[in-house]
Amino acid sequence: MQEHKVQCLSPAGFHDMHYTEWGARDNPRIVICVHGLSRNCRDFDTLAQTLEKDFRVVCPDIVGRGKSDWLSNKAGYVNAQYAADITTLMARLSADSPCEILWVGTSMGGIIGMMLAALPNTPIRCIVLNDVGGIVPKSALARIVAYLGKDPRFGSFKELELCVRTISAPFGPLTDAQWEHLTRHNAKQHPNSKWGFNYDPGIALPFHSVEITDVALWQHYDPIACPTLLLRGADSDLLLKDTALAMTQRGPRARLVEFAGVGHAPMLMSTDQVGVVRDFLVSA
């Protein structure tokens, strides 16, 4: 694994976006993996290790998360900015030679992927949507916003891990090592030795400044023309069963795979989840 940064632009100025890279840099088949709302690029370590023999795998920290810069104007934490940053990243990746982009997006990462895949002349050749789809229910958004942006502090790393295990219980059954990994790369130790999360609490501002309602995303999903794999936690409250079934009948007519005992969202760390994604990408 290598770590890099790319300079991106917002109305307030430039900011750096950090990303990890796996596999041969001259491989023209590039998998871009984009994380969920308050997560980071290291969520994809297990998947990237499996894919790097066949692909060049690039996993960015969306601005305001992980090792990427924080925006000075918190109102800038919107999908349009994220899509623009990813476009800058794709331009860097394809600077030396033409490439094809295969997309894996969890939750917010899936929304960004849909936005880009739906556009004319998109470089995205196939897309994996991980537990996100044509409608995001109000109730799921309310659950997420309830803890987003509060910036809690903990006396020890173990206390932080317990919090992660609690709020992220819908991720499903994970090993102690996997929970430690997810917490370690989502953690920040402050000068007073207190532990907290390494994302900007300001990412919650766009959610707190508007009324929370159901969000329809069909305008981004229906125009997609590339092969599409839809993953769903069988207990997900963000991608409801009816929405997932509708996605198999409209737009790109996604292939649906569900994982029992998992809510929002499958973390792509188990053998069965990783295998489904790898098989789809290789065949695509």
Buried (B, 14 or more C-beta within 10 A) or exposed (E): EEEBBBEBEBEEEEBBBBBBBBBEEEBBBBBBBBBBBBBBBBBBBBBBBBBBEBBBBBBBBBBBBBBBBBBEEBEBBEBEBBBBBBEBBBEEBBEEEEBBBBBBBBBBBBBBBBBBBBBEEBBBBBBBBBBBBBBBBEEBBEBBBEBBBEEEBBEEBEEBBBBBBEBBEBBBEBEEEBBBBBBEBBBBEEEEEBBBBBBBBBBBBBBEEEEBEEEEBBEBBBBBEBBBBBBBBEBBBBBBEEBBEBBBEEBBEBBBBBBEEBBBBBBBBBEEBBEBBBEBBEEB
